[in-house]
Amino acid sequence: MVKKEIFDLLTTLVKCRPVSNDIASVNSAHDVLKAFLDAKGIYNVTEMINERKVLYAATRETKEPDYLFNAHIDVVPPVNEEQFTPRMEGSIMYGRGPGDDLGNAVTLVQFLTNVAKKQVSAGVIFTADEEIGGLTTAEMVTRGYKGKKAIIVVDGGGENIVSAEKGMISLCLTAKGKGGHASTPWAYDNPIEKLFSAYNSLKENWDHPTAENQWKDSLALTKINAGMVHNQIPETASMVINIRYTADENRWKIMEKVRATGLEVQLVEECPPVISDSNDPILQRLQKLTAEVRNKPCSFVKMNGATDARHLKVLNVPIAIMGIINGGAHSANEFADLDSIEAFAEIFERYVMEE
């Protein structure tokens, strides 16, 4: 069962309403966390990054612990405002943030409390903008924060450990044509049709993943911007495509395919894939501990989405992604099983103590 002080901390963080773009509210969540750690006598420091407060807490006064953990305290916007008043059903907390990622953040607080007076080297970055790109994590790396032996990104969660996540490229493709009155389409060059033709060509020549075989590069059309009124062919039209790719070397092949459409291509956002060797002894030990503590099988899996691991890849140490039992991220039914907090805090404690 979760400790009352951790339950209260999580409830307060959810009520802070720390939506990523609301910097003041995310900073309020930081202040709540910092006050809790100060009261426990746990070393911590705040870095200011573009008006955002980023909290680092550790067992020692160093930016380079042996084991670096990461969780984010920002959340996506709610489906409805009631999500910021968490509700309980047994051990399950529903709301915006218990699963992604405030429940994991307080698990790391519990972990730090457990190991604060022990001879271990561990630190935690509580990052402030993961849901909109995670640039605060990237800046923390630039400022010298690193893990010397391993990194655990505590985000998402479930029975297994993620050892690989896909990279992502979002591209805006623009078509230009000749616009005019929709009653005489033969007289004009419709850029919307060019977009559809280009996308269909990409889609038809793409080796798409399936539910049964997900570890392939994916292609999705996510946004279209074209036209002003119902009876006018526009001069320009654009679309955004989101591509998830499985290996660094695939990036140039993807860009080559997209440029072959003949449309103008603009990069919107990207991040690299993160792949760690699940046979590395330091990750094998984590798998073994997780199975022992939870008394359940634990496997290494791959994920389609992206986490702050994308910014920690440059540190060139094994990275694992895992977290407490939760589900419904970003939905109206987001939840976390608070009974799993103690177990995962224990996993992390044993991990940094046992060599």
C-alpha positions as CSV (number, residue, x, y, z in Angstrom):
1,M,0.0,0.0,0.0
2,V,1.3,3.5,-0.9
3,K,2.4,5.6,2.0
4,K,0.0,8.4,3.0
5,E,2.6,11.1,2.5
6,I,3.3,9.9,-1.0
7,F,-0.4,9.6,-1.7
8,D,-0.9,13.2,-0.5
9,L,2.0,14.4,-2.6
10,L,0.6,12.8,-5.7
11,T,-2.8,14.3,-5.1
12,T,-1.3,17.8,-4.6
13,L,0.8,17.5,-7.8
14,V,-2.3,16.5,-9.9
15,K,-4.2,19.5,-8.4
16,C,-1.4,21.8,-9.5
17,R,-2.7,21.3,-13.0
18,P,0.8,21.2,-14.5
19,V,-0.1,21.3,-18.2
20,S,3.1,21.7,-20.2
21,N,2.3,25.1,-21.8
22,D,1.3,26.6,-18.4
23,I,4.8,27.3,-17.1
24,A,3.6,28.8,-13.9
25,S,1.6,25.7,-13.0
26,V,4.4,23.3,-13.9
27,N,6.7,25.5,-11.7
28,S,4.2,25.2,-8.9
29,A,4.5,21.4,-9.1
30,H,8.2,21.8,-8.9
31,D,7.8,23.9,-5.8
32,V,5.7,21.2,-4.2
33,L,8.3,18.5,-5.0
34,K,11.1,20.7,-3.8
35,A,9.4,21.4,-0.5
36,F,8.8,17.7,0.2
37,L,12.5,16.9,-0.6
38,D,13.7,19.8,1.6
39,A,11.6,18.5,4.5
40,K,13.2,15.1,4.1
41,G,16.7,16.6,4.0
42,I,17.4,15.3,0.5
43,Y,20.0,17.2,-1.5
44,N,18.4,19.0,-4.5
45,V,19.1,21.9,-6.8
46,T,16.9,23.9,-9.2
47,E,18.0,24.8,-12.7
48,M,16.2,27.6,-14.4
49,I,15.7,26.8,-18.1
50,N,13.7,29.3,-20.2
51,E,11.6,30.3,-17.2
52,R,11.0,26.7,-16.3
53,K,12.2,25.3,-13.0
54,V,13.9,21.9,-13.4
55,L,14.6,19.9,-10.2
56,Y,17.5,17.6,-9.7
57,A,17.7,15.6,-6.5
58,A,20.4,13.1,-5.5
59,T,22.0,11.1,-2.7
60,R,25.3,13.1,-3.2
61,E,26.2,16.6,-4.3
62,T,27.2,15.6,-7.8
63,K,25.8,16.0,-11.3
64,E,27.3,12.7,-12.3
65,P,25.8,9.9,-10.2
66,D,26.4,6.3,-11.1
67,Y,22.6,5.9,-11.8
68,L,20.5,8.7,-13.2
69,F,16.7,8.5,-13.2
70,N,14.3,10.8,-15.1
71,A,10.6,11.5,-14.8
72,H,8.6,14.5,-16.0
73,I,6.1,16.6,-14.0
74,D,4.3,18.2,-16.9
75,V,1.1,16.7,-18.3
76,V,-1.0,17.0,-21.4
77,P,-4.3,19.1,-21.3
78,P,-7.3,17.4,-19.7
79,V,-10.3,16.0,-21.5
80,N,-12.3,17.7,-18.8
81,E,-11.3,19.8,-15.8
82,E,-12.5,17.1,-13.3
83,Q,-9.4,15.2,-14.2
84,F,-7.5,17.6,-11.9
85,T,-9.5,16.3,-9.0
86,P,-8.2,12.8,-8.7
87,R,-10.6,10.0,-7.7
88,M,-9.9,6.6,-6.2
89,E,-11.4,3.2,-6.9
90,G,-9.6,0.8,-4.6
91,S,-5.9,1.3,-5.3
92,I,-6.5,2.9,-8.6
93,M,-6.2,6.7,-9.0
94,Y,-8.0,8.3,-12.0
95,G,-7.1,11.8,-13.2
96,R,-4.7,13.7,-15.4
97,G,-1.2,12.8,-14.5
98,P,-1.3,9.8,-12.1
99,G,-0.1,7.5,-14.9
100,D,1.8,9.9,-17.2
101,D,3.9,10.8,-15.3
102,L,3.3,12.2,-11.8
103,G,2.8,8.7,-10.3
104,N,6.2,7.8,-11.6
105,A,7.7,11.1,-10.3
106,V,6.4,10.4,-6.7
107,T,7.8,6.8,-7.0
108,L,11.2,8.3,-7.5
109,V,10.6,10.6,-4.5
110,Q,9.8,7.4,-2.5
111,F,13.0,5.8,-3.8
112,L,15.1,8.8,-2.9
113,T,13.6,8.8,0.6
114,N,14.5,5.1,0.9
115,V,18.2,5.5,-0.1
116,A,18.9,9.0,1.2
117,K,21.1,7.8,4.0
118,K,22.7,4.8,2.3
119,Q,26.0,4.6,0.5
120,V,24.7,4.8,-3.0
121,S,25.2,7.1,-6.0
122,A,21.9,8.0,-7.6
123,G,20.2,11.2,-8.9
124,V,16.9,12.1,-10.4
125,I,16.0,14.8,-13.0
126,F,12.4,15.9,-12.6
127,T,12.0,17.5,-16.1
128,A,9.4,20.1,-16.9
129,D,8.3,19.8,-20.6
130,E,8.5,16.2,-21.8
131,E,5.1,16.3,-23.3
132,I,6.1,19.1,-25.7
133,G,9.6,17.9,-26.7
134,G,11.6,17.6,-23.5
135,L,14.0,20.4,-24.2
136,T,14.7,20.9,-20.5
137,T,16.1,17.4,-20.3
138,A,18.3,18.2,-23.3
139,E,19.6,21.3,-21.6
140,M,20.2,19.4,-18.3
141,V,22.5,17.1,-20.3
142,T,24.3,20.2,-21.8
143,R,24.8,21.5,-18.2
144,G,26.6,18.4,-17.3
145,Y,24.0,16.1,-15.7
146,K,24.7,12.4,-16.6
147,G,24.6,8.9,-15.3
148,K,27.9,7.1,-15.4
149,K,26.6,3.5,-15.3
150,A,23.0,3.5,-16.4
151,I,19.9,5.6,-16.9
152,I,16.3,4.7,-16.1
153,V,13.6,6.9,-17.7
154,V,10.6,6.3,-15.4
155,D,7.8,7.0,-17.9
156,G,4.9,4.9,-19.0
157,G,4.9,1.6,-17.2
158,G,3.7,-2.0,-17.1
159,E,4.9,-5.5,-16.6
160,N,8.0,-5.1,-18.8
161,I,11.1,-3.0,-19.5
162,V,11.5,-1.0,-22.7
163,S,15.0,-1.3,-24.1
164,A,14.3,0.5,-27.5
165,E,12.0,3.3,-28.7
166,K,11.5,4.6,-32.2
167,G,12.9,7.8,-33.5
168,M,10.4,10.4,-34.9
169,I,10.4,12.8,-37.8
170,S,7.5,15.3,-38.4
171,L,7.6,17.0,-41.7
172,C,5.5,19.7,-43.4
173,L,5.1,19.1,-47.1
174,T,3.8,22.0,-49.2
175,A,2.4,21.9,-52.7
176,K,2.0,25.0,-54.9
177,G,-0.3,25.4,-57.8
178,K,-2.6,27.8,-59.6
179,G,-5.7,28.8,-57.9
180,G,-9.1,30.1,-59.1
181,H,-12.8,29.5,-59.3
182,A,-13.8,26.0,-58.4
183,S,-16.4,25.9,-61.3
184,T,-13.6,25.5,-63.9
185,P,-11.1,23.1,-62.3
186,W,-9.6,22.3,-65.7
187,A,-8.2,25.8,-65.8
188,Y,-6.1,25.5,-62.7
189,D,-3.5,23.4,-61.0
190,N,-4.9,22.1,-57.7
191,P,-2.2,21.8,-54.9
192,I,-4.6,19.8,-52.7
193,E,-4.6,17.1,-55.4
194,K,-0.8,17.2,-55.4
195,L,-0.8,16.6,-51.7
196,F,-3.1,13.6,-52.0
197,S,-1.1,12.2,-54.9
198,A,2.2,12.5,-53.0
199,Y,0.8,11.0,-49.8
200,N,-0.8,8.1,-51.7
201,S,2.5,7.4,-53.5
202,L,4.4,7.4,-50.2
203,K,1.8,5.1,-48.6
204,E,1.7,2.6,-51.5
205,N,5.5,2.2,-51.4
206,W,5.9,1.9,-47.7
207,D,6.5,-1.3,-45.7
208,H,4.0,-0.5,-43.0
209,P,4.0,-2.0,-39.5
210,T,1.0,-4.0,-38.2
211,A,-0.4,-4.8,-34.8
212,E,1.4,-8.1,-35.0
213,N,4.7,-6.7,-36.3
214,Q,5.1,-3.2,-34.9
215,W,8.9,-2.8,-35.1
216,K,8.9,-1.2,-38.6
217,D,9.0,2.4,-39.7
218,S,5.5,3.9,-39.7
219,L,3.9,6.7,-41.7
220,A,0.9,8.8,-40.6
221,L,-0.8,11.9,-42.1
222,T,-1.6,14.1,-39.1
223,K,-2.5,17.5,-40.4
224,I,-3.8,19.3,-43.5
225,N,-3.9,23.0,-44.2
226,A,-5.6,24.0,-47.5
227,G,-8.2,26.4,-48.9
228,M,-10.2,29.3,-47.5
229,V,-13.7,29.0,-49.0
230,H,-15.8,26.2,-50.6
231,N,-15.7,27.5,-54.1
232,Q,-12.1,28.4,-54.6
233,I,-9.1,26.3,-55.6
234,P,-6.2,27.5,-53.4
235,E,-2.7,28.5,-54.5
236,T,-1.0,26.4,-51.9
237,A,-1.7,23.4,-49.6
238,S,0.3,21.7,-46.9
239,M,0.2,18.6,-44.8
240,V,2.2,17.2,-41.9
241,I,3.3,13.6,-41.8
242,N,4.6,11.9,-38.7
243,I,7.2,9.1,-39.3
244,R,8.5,6.8,-36.6
245,Y,11.7,4.9,-37.5
246,T,13.6,2.0,-36.0
247,A,17.3,2.7,-36.8
248,D,19.5,5.7,-37.2
249,E,20.5,4.6,-40.7
250,N,16.9,4.7,-41.9
251,R,16.6,8.5,-41.6
252,W,18.3,9.4,-44.8
253,K,16.3,6.7,-46.7
254,I,13.1,8.2,-45.4
255,M,14.1,11.8,-46.3
256,E,15.1,10.6,-49.8
257,K,11.6,9.0,-50.3
258,V,9.8,12.2,-49.1
259,R,11.9,14.6,-51.2
260,A,11.2,12.4,-54.2
261,T,7.5,13.6,-54.0
262,G,8.7,16.9,-55.5
263,L,7.0,18.9,-52.7
264,E,8.7,21.4,-50.5
265,V,9.8,19.7,-47.3
266,Q,10.2,21.5,-43.9
267,L,11.3,19.8,-40.7
268,V,8.8,20.3,-37.9
269,E,10.4,18.2,-35.2
270,E,12.6,15.1,-34.8
271,C,14.3,12.9,-32.3
272,P,16.5,9.8,-32.8
273,P,15.7,6.2,-32.0
274,V,17.1,4.9,-28.7
275,I,18.2,1.3,-28.6
276,S,20.0,-0.3,-25.7
277,D,21.4,-3.9,-25.7
278,S,19.0,-5.9,-23.5
279,N,21.8,-8.4,-23.1
280,D,24.0,-5.9,-21.3
281,P,24.6,-7.2,-17.7
282,I,23.5,-4.0,-16.1
283,L,20.1,-4.3,-17.8
284,Q,19.8,-8.0,-17.2
285,R,20.2,-7.3,-13.5
286,L,17.4,-4.8,-13.7
287,Q,15.2,-7.3,-15.4
288,K,16.0,-10.0,-12.7
289,L,15.3,-7.6,-9.9
290,T,12.0,-6.4,-11.4
291,A,10.8,-10.0,-11.8
292,E,11.9,-10.9,-8.2
293,V,10.3,-7.9,-6.5
294,R,7.0,-8.1,-8.4
295,N,7.0,-11.9,-8.5
296,K,6.0,-11.8,-12.1
297,P,7.8,-12.5,-15.4
298,C,9.5,-9.4,-16.9
299,S,10.6,-9.1,-20.5
300,F,12.4,-6.5,-22.6
301,V,10.1,-4.8,-25.2
302,K,10.3,-2.1,-27.8
303,M,8.0,0.9,-28.0
304,N,6.6,3.1,-30.8
305,G,6.5,6.4,-28.9
306,A,9.2,8.7,-27.6
307,T,10.3,9.7,-24.1
308,D,13.1,11.9,-22.6
309,A,15.4,9.0,-23.4
310,R,15.8,10.7,-26.8
311,H,17.8,13.5,-25.1
312,L,19.8,11.1,-22.9
313,K,21.0,8.9,-25.7
314,V,24.1,11.1,-26.1
315,L,25.4,10.0,-22.7
316,N,26.3,6.6,-24.2
317,V,25.2,4.4,-21.3
318,P,22.5,1.7,-21.2
319,I,19.0,3.2,-21.0
320,A,15.9,1.5,-19.7
321,I,12.3,2.8,-19.8
322,M,9.8,1.6,-17.2
323,G,7.3,2.7,-14.6
324,I,4.5,1.9,-12.3
325,I,1.4,0.0,-13.4
326,N,-0.8,2.5,-15.3
327,G,-2.9,3.0,-18.4
328,G,-5.1,5.3,-20.5
329,A,-2.3,7.9,-20.9
330,H,-3.6,11.2,-22.5
331,S,-7.2,9.9,-22.3
332,A,-10.3,10.6,-20.2
333,N,-9.6,7.4,-18.3
334,E,-6.0,7.8,-17.4
335,F,-5.1,5.9,-14.2
336,A,-2.3,4.5,-12.0
337,D,-2.3,1.6,-9.6
338,L,-0.8,3.2,-6.5
339,D,-0.2,-0.2,-5.0
340,S,2.7,-0.6,-7.5
341,I,4.6,2.5,-6.2
342,E,6.2,0.7,-3.3
343,A,7.3,-2.2,-5.5
344,F,9.0,0.0,-8.1
345,A,10.6,2.1,-5.4
346,E,12.1,-1.1,-4.0
347,I,13.3,-2.2,-7.4
348,F,15.1,1.0,-7.9
349,E,16.6,0.9,-4.4
350,R,17.9,-2.6,-4.8
351,Y,19.2,-1.8,-8.3
352,V,21.4,1.1,-7.1
353,M,22.6,-0.9,-4.0
354,E,23.4,-4.3,-5.5
355,E,26.3,-4.7,-7.9
